[in-house]
Amino acid sequence: MSTPASLIATDIDYERTGFQTGTLRLPWSHDRSAYGHIPVPLAVLNAGDGPTVLLTGGNHGDEYEGPVALMKLMQRMPTLAIQGRLIVIPALNFPAFLNGSRTSPIDGGNLNRLFPGARHGKPTEMIAHYIETALLPRADVVIDLHAGGASFEHAPTLLASPPPASDAAQRARYLDLVRAFGAPNTMIMDLLGEDRTFAAAAERHGTLFMCGEFGGHAGCDAANLAIVESGLQRVLQRLGVLRDEVHAQAPTTRYFRVEGPQHYVYAPHAGVFEPAFSLDDDVRAGQLAGRLFDPHEPWRAPREIAFRGDGRVMCARTFARVEAGDCIALVAAESSLD
Ligand SMILES: [Zn+2]
């Protein structure tokens, strides 16, 4: 028996040639709107033979460089000369995006922790299920654009998946696209076993997948936006999807790897954190990361927190106020992709 299709419908015909804009109709029956739905905007440009590239942002609703780059790309799409198919969704978790929050205000859903989603689930689970069942099967390459959100500032970094070792051709193709993106940093994350992400879903489907972190503070940084836009342009050229455009040389990227729990710095208790580092600092295990003050006993010496691994600080918490278990910093060791 085949799996029932997603309950999310769309007025877009993915097979039709040409440029279309429309919405994903996410059914949402609630007190204010019994037969209502949430319209999630998307655009598709289809010009025959070639790869299908899915470009997404707003997986988390408080990350803006990706969505802004994709909204700008949408302005150009009607006149772009392409070979293949471009599917562009600037804000996947649209309710979260409208709310300017990481998670959905409707159901508290963190889309990037809900794959493979659920057909009969809450709205955010239904979005994950649609991506899993309707979008990933159509896509050859996916680029999902993130940033640090309100709670992090992230050095502009392409997040690469560990390249598949079993398929040499696919692996070479993937590394070629990573180099074409040409972000200042390229990093492989150890997500400590997390397998509910878009990246994990793409891996299950055998789809080439890149994501990236390009800023933070819930803002849109002009320099990071330029990195995203030029990186997308080069990847689309490299894939042969974008034609008739001057091919720019990709800047060289530095490779990093988050190797394990030793690269995460967490707050051991609530308080106010005074950092002893800056983003992009090179640090050593045992080096002071910062001091944690107890606001209820401010006369007491603060607790000193040390880094537990060597590397570069790629991501730093923006809020000085912390609770036990909050991530304060993420470090990555300079590495290679091999
Ligand atoms: Zn994100």
Boltz pocket constraint, residues with backbone or C-beta under 6 A from the ligand:
constraints:
  - pocket:
      binder: B
      contacts: [[A, 59], [A, 60], [A, 63], [A, 145], [A, 146], [A, 147], [A, 149]]
      max_distance: 6.0
